[in-house]
Amino acid sequence: MTTDRGPRSPAPFATPRLDALPLRVAHADEMAAVLADPALHTFTGGAPETAEALRARYARQTAGSPDPGELWWNWVLRERETGRLIGYVQASVRGGLAEIAWVVGVPWQGRGYAGEAARGLVGHLRGTGIQTVVAHIHPEHTASSAVAAGAGLERTGEWEDGEERWRLGEG
């Protein structure tokens, strides 16, 4: 299914070491293990979800936004060398604006995967006609700030729910 802004389901994309695959409910079991470390929730709150809870969330996400003016594009990240899932990227798209996020499981952190995935996501989105890309980052999350900067986003000085808004493009 497509809208006037593009496909309802995201197209896959690749980076040098990663394949970004459209999210499927079937990814929940493997992703529950990838996202199991409570340290992933230090800046975002919450706790790791069970595979069952992820299946329910993934079913909602893959069904799409109830708002016809917004697209929910979600990808899991597969490390090409091992074939294992290592995290995810996502974008909420409204018109020419995409709000993005990325998460890489703790065992794969510190290897440049988050930066590679974020750069790939931004490039993919820009290639679909998205003019403005935004991320919200906790001020103490220096790793995510570095990822955002590496993907071309800049601090705006704008704040929402205790997180700083970073932006690439106008809007």
Residue pairs with C-beta under 8 A, 6 or more apart in sequence:
1 7
1 8
1 9
2 8
3 68
3 71
5 71
5 93
5 95
5 129
6 71
6 93
6 128
6 129
8 64
8 71
9 22
9 62
9 73
10 22
10 73
10 74
10 75
10 91
11 22
11 124
11 128
12 19
12 20
12 21
12 22
12 75
13 20
13 75
13 120
13 121
13 123
13 124
14 20
14 80
14 120
15 116
15 117
15 119
15 120
16 116
17 79
17 80
17 81
17 113
17 116
18 77
18 78
18 79
18 80
18 86
18 113
18 116
18 117
18 120
19 77
19 78
19 80
20 75
20 76
20 77
20 78
20 89
20 117
20 120
20 121
20 124
21 27
21 75
21 76
21 77
21 78
22 73
22 74
22 75
23 58
23 61
23 62
23 74
23 75
23 76
23 88
24 58
24 62
24 76
25 55
25 58
25 59
25 62
27 58
27 76
27 85
28 51
28 52
28 54
28 55
28 58
29 51
30 84
30 85
31 51
31 54
31 76
31 85
31 88
32 48
32 49
32 50
32 51
32 54
34 85
34 86
34 87
34 105
35 48
35 49
35 54
35 87
35 103
35 105
36 48
37 48
37 105
37 106
38 47
38 48
39 106
40 48
40 103
40 105
40 106
41 47
41 48
43 138
43 140
43 141
43 144
44 138
49 57
58 74
61 72
61 74
62 74
64 71
64 72
65 71
65 72
65 92
69 94
69 95
70 92
70 93
70 94
71 91
71 92
71 93
71 94
72 90
72 91
72 92
72 93
73 90
73 91
73 92
73 93
73 98
74 88
74 89
74 90
74 91
75 88
75 89
75 90
75 121
76 85
76 87
76 88
77 85
77 86
77 87
77 88
77 89
77 104
77 113
77 117
78 84
78 85
78 86
79 85
79 86
79 108
79 113
86 104
86 105
86 107
86 108
86 113
87 102
87 103
87 104
87 105
87 108
87 113
87 114
87 117
88 102
88 103
89 100
89 101
89 102
89 103
89 117
89 118
89 120
89 121
90 100
90 101
90 102
91 98
91 99
91 100
91 121
91 125
91 130
92 98
92 99
93 125
93 130
96 129
96 130
96 131
96 132
96 171
97 130
97 131
97 132
97 133
97 134
97 171
98 125
98 130
98 132
98 133
98 134
99 133
99 134
99 135
99 136
100 118
100 121
100 122
100 125
100 133
100 134
100 135
101 135
101 136
102 114
102 117
102 118
102 121
102 144
102 147
103 114
104 113
104 114
104 117
109 143
114 143
114 144
114 147
115 146
115 147
115 150
115 151
118 147
118 148
118 150
118 151
119 150
119 151
119 152
121 151
122 133
122 151
122 152
122 153
122 168
125 133
126 133
130 169
131 169
131 170
131 171
132 167
132 168
132 169
132 170
132 171
133 151
133 152
133 153
133 167
133 168
133 169
134 153
134 165
134 166
134 167
134 168
134 171
135 144
135 148
135 153
135 165
135 166
136 160
136 161
136 163
136 164
136 165
136 166
137 144
137 145
137 148
137 163
137 164
137 166
138 144
138 162
138 163
138 164
139 162
139 163
139 164
145 166
148 166
149 166
151 168
152 168
153 166
153 167
153 168
154 166
154 167
154 168
155 164
155 166
156 164
156 165
156 166
156 167
157 164
158 164
158 165
159 165
